[in-house]
Structures are given as C-alpha cells and as structure tokens.
Amino acid sequence: MASSGGWPGILFWATLIVVTGLLLISGYAALVGADENNLRLAVLGGLSGFGATALGAVAAMVLRDIASRTQDTMLGFAAGMMLAASSFSLILPGIDAAEKMTGNSLLAAGVVVFGLALGVALMIGLDRFVPHEHQESGRRGPESQRINRVWLFVLAITLHNLPEGMAIGVSFADGDMKVGLPLTTAIAIQDIPEGLAIALALRVTGISAWRAALIAIGSGLMEPLGSVIGLGVSSGFALGYPIALGLAAGAMIFVVSHEVIPETHRNGHETPATLGLMLGFGVMMFLDTALG
C-alpha cells in the first residue's frame, strides 16, 4: 500500500492534477474550437456507447445467471471488435490523414506510432496511479487498500470506457462519417456484453442487482465525456487528428491485452473466448466495409 506522504503520494497527486488539467483543456478546446457539427456527432456517438452499456446493465437484472463460459465468449467478442476497430477505423485512417498532411508515408506511420505510444503511456499511468482492482491480480494503485471494493471495480471500469469514448470523439474530429459511423457502431455493439459483464461482476461482490445495474450504467457516462475529450485533443493542432487516432487505438489495444483477454482466459475458457474474439474481429471488418 502506498503511503499518502512521501514521493509516491506527491507523484500521484501531481499526476492527477496534470491529467485533470489536460482533460479540462481538451474539453474546452472541443467546446470552443471544434466544428459544431463534429461536436454534436461526437456527443451523440458517446451517448450511443452509454446507451449500449446501460442496455447490457439492465439485461443483467433479467438474466440473473449467465454461465461464465458465455460471459467469456461475449467479452472475447467485444475484444475482437475493439481490436478490429483500432486497426481499420483508427490506425489506417490515421496513417492516411498523416500522409496527406506530411506527404511522406514513412513519416505518416511514425506520427501514428507516436500516438500509439501516447495511448499506451496514458493507460499505464492510469493503471499505476488510479486505485482500482483486477479480478486476477487484486488491488492496484495508491491507497487502494483503503477504498471500498465496489468503488475499485467502478474505477477499473472507467479505465475501459474512457479510451472508447475518446476513440468515438476522435473518429468524428474530421467530420468523416466513413470513419466515425463504423467505429461508433462497433463500440456500441461491444458495449452491450461489456455492460452485462460489468453488472454481473459487481453482483458477485454481494451488492444487489439493481445497484449493480446502476453502477454499470453510471460507468457508461465516461463515454460521452471521453468523446468530448478525444475531439478536443484531435482539434488542438495540425497533426492532432492522426496523433489522436493513434492515441485512441493504443489505449484500446492496451485495454484489450491488459484487461479483457486475461479476464476471458482466467476461467479456463480460452478456446470459446478466442473464437468469440475472431467472430468479433470479423463482424467489425464487415461493418467497416459496409458502413465505411
């Protein structure tokens, strides 16, 4: 357990202040500097993710007992959609946009890779400095032992939903529905089993079904907030759009590898979870072609 004093505590609070400041600046940039139509699309996209999470959470109140094998398969499906969305709706459009700006394919790839690195750094920072709990490895972050277990779950959920919301906002930053629509559709579809799984996981901790559903629904509010932040980041400077696309992709890929896949494998259901992942990947490829 990290002490509240000394360098770890100082570093935690300094990081929290800096990140909060950056998020506020990004939100302000989106509200003031972004195109009004793009802002509206980003907020609507974020709200669709919130609505899908809420739908899954409400379903958990009706479907009182879902086999862990089915849950792992659904989470694998969500992971596959996130991976495909990162590739086809974020990385490739990011490289294309950067190449148009720089006129150099190698430099364009480097710009997006830089964004990927920023996204990974963001998620590592959140994992290190925000108190939360993993099913397998337990509590993480400073002061985590002092926080109620339910709220640690909520903070962990936030780590999932923030990059998804940012990805939606970034996808609409250029006003291109061919990028924004398939990505938003994919995230909304995978948010349904994610919201269901979150509510069921919370119920395992002993809280009531309605409270678990409310907490899972509340966690979805991070998606419209993240969409505004993502739009602000991508609107801040010339190369902001391709860098932000890479950042959102890096954050989503990190979440899939660090959180979702280990969760789907911890009960010994590797094969159905992997089949679910491949199915989700294929569905997202189809959506990207059909909608994009």
N, C-alpha and C positions, 0 to 999 in steps of 0.2 A: 504493500500500500504506500503510495506516495504521500509524503508529508505535505501539509498545506504551506509550510515555510521552506526556506532554502531555495536553491536554484531550480529544482523541478517545479515547485509551486509557482515561482516567479515566471519561469518559462511558459508554464501552462496559461497563466492569466495574460501574459504579454501576447502569446499566440492567439488567445481567444479575442483580445481587443483588436489585434491587427486583422484577423479574419472577419470579425464583425464589421470593422471599418470598410474593408474591401467589399463586403456584401452590400453594405449600405450605399457605397459609391456606385457599385454596379447597378443596383436597383434605381438609383437616382438617374444614372445615365440612360437606362431603359425608358424611364418615365418622361425624361426631358428630351433626350437626343434621338431616340429611336423613332422610326416612322410609325404613325398612329395605327395604321392598318396592321403592320407587323406586330405591334404590341398587343392589339386585340386578338390576333391569331395565336400568339404565344400564350396569352392568358387562357383563351378557350382550349388550347391544347393541354395546358396544365390542368385545367378543370376537368377535362375528359379523363386524364390519368387519375385524378382524385375521385371522380365518379366511379371509375372501374374498380379502384381499391375499395371504395365503400360497398360496391355490389358484392365483391368477394367476401367482405367482412360480414355483411348481412346474411349471405348464404351460409356462413359458419354457424349462425344461430338456428338454421333449419336443418342443415346436415350435421347432426350432433356427433357423429362418429365416422370419420373417414380413415381408412387404413393408411398406415404410414407409407406403404408401397405406392399407393395412389398419390399421396401428398408429394413424395419424392419425384414421381413421374411428372406431376404438374410443375413442380419447381424446376425440373430439368427442361421442360418445355419452355418455361419463362426464360431460363438461362440461354437456351438456343436462340430465342428471338432477340434477346439483348445482344448476343454476340453478332448475329447477322445484321442487326440494326447498326451496331457500331461500325461494322465493315462497310456495308452498302449505303447506309444513309448518313454516315458521319465522315469516315476516313476518306472514301473515294470522292465524295463531293468536296471535301476539304482540300484534297490534293488538286482537284480540278480548279477550284476557286483560287488557290495559291498560285497555280501555274499561269492563270490569266493575269494575275497581278504582277508576278515576277518575270514571266516569260521564260522560265527555266524549270524543267521538270525535276531536276535533282534538288534545286533549292526549294521547290514546292514541297517535295517529300520531306525535306528537312524541317520545314515550317510546321508541318502536321506532326512529325515525330516530336518536335519541341512541345507542341500542345499535348501530345500523349503523355510526355514526361511530367508536364504540369498537372495533368489529371491524376496521375499515379501519386505524385507528391502530395496533392490535396487529400487524397484518400488515406495515405499513410499518416499524414498529420492528424486527420480526424480520428483514425484508429488509435493513434498514440496519445492524443491529448483530450479526447472526449470520452467520459466514462460511459461504458456500455458493457454488454455481456454477450459472449458467444456460447452456443449450445455445447460445443465440444471442449473448448479451452478455458471457459469460465470468464471471469470478470477482467476487464481491461480498462486502462486509463487511470488518471489520478483521482483519488478519493472514491474510487468505485465501491470499496467495501462499506462506505457509509451511506450509500444510496439504495433505496428500496429496489428489489429485484425487478419489479414490474416496470419501473421507470428506466432501468438499464435496458430492458427489452425495447422500450419506446425509443431510446437514444440510438440503439442499434438499427432500428427500422429507419430512423432519419438518415443514417449513412446510406441506406439503399435508395431512398426516394429523392434525395437532393440531386444526385447526378442525373437521374432520369428526368426530373423537371428541367434541369439545366440543358439537357440534350434537346428537349422539346423547344425551349426558348431559342437555342442556337439554330435549330433547324429552320426556324421562321425568320431569322435575322436578315436574310437576303430577299425575303418576300417570295421565295420559290416554293410553291406548293408541291412540286415534284420531290423535294427533299422533306418538307415538313409533314405532309399528309401520311406517307407510308411509315415514317418513324413514329409519329404520334399514334397511329393505328396500332403499330406493333407494341408500343409501350402500354397502351390502354388494354390490349388483349392480355398481355402477360401480367398486368396489374391485378386482374381478376383472381387467378390462382395464388398470386402473391398475397393479396388481401385476405383470402381464405386461409392460407397457411399461417399468416401472422396471427389472425384471430384464434385459430386452433392452438398455436403455440402458446399464446397468452393464457388460454383456458387451462393448459397443462399446469401452469403455475398456481392454479387454485382459485382464480378470480372467476366471477360469474360470466355467463355467456354474453349478456347484454353489455357489460362493462368491457369485455374483451373486444366486442364489435365496435364500441365507441372509440376505444383507444386506437384500433386499427384504422377506423375511418379518419380519426384526427391525424394520424401519421400521414395520410394522403394529402393533407394540406401543404406539405413540403413541396409537392409537385408544381402547383401554380406559383408558389413563391420562388422555387428554383427556376421556373421558366422565365420569370422576370429578370432574375439574376443572370441567367445564361444569355438572354437578349442584351442586357446591359454590357456584359463582358465582350460580346462579339461586336458591339456597336462603338466601342471605345476608341479604336484606332484602325489604321488602314488594313493591317494584317490580322485584325482582331477576329474576323469571321473564320478564316481557316484554322487559326490557332485555337479558337474556342470550340470548333468542331472536333479537333484533335483532343482537347482537354476533356470534353464530354465523353468521347469514345474511350479515352484512357481510364477515366473514372468508372465507366460502366464495365469495362473488361476487368478492371481490378476487383470490382464488387463480385462479378461472376466467379472469378478464380478464387478469391479470398474468402467469400462468404457462401455463395449459392451452391457451387459444386461440392465443396466439403460437406455442406448440410445434407445434400441429396445422397451422399455416399456413406454417411455415418451409421445408417441402419442396415447396411449390407445390401442395398438395392441399387448397386452400381449399374447393372445392365438395363433395367427399366428406366432409370434416370438418364442414362446415356441415350437410349432410344428416344426418350422424350425430348432431350436436347437436340438430337438430329431432326426430329419432326418439327420442333420449333424453329430451327435454323431454316429448314426447307419452306415452312409457311411464310417466314419473313422474306425469304428470297422471292417467293411468288408474289407477296404483297408489294414488294419494292418494284417488281416488274409491272404488275397490274396497275398499281396506283401511281408509279413514278414514270 
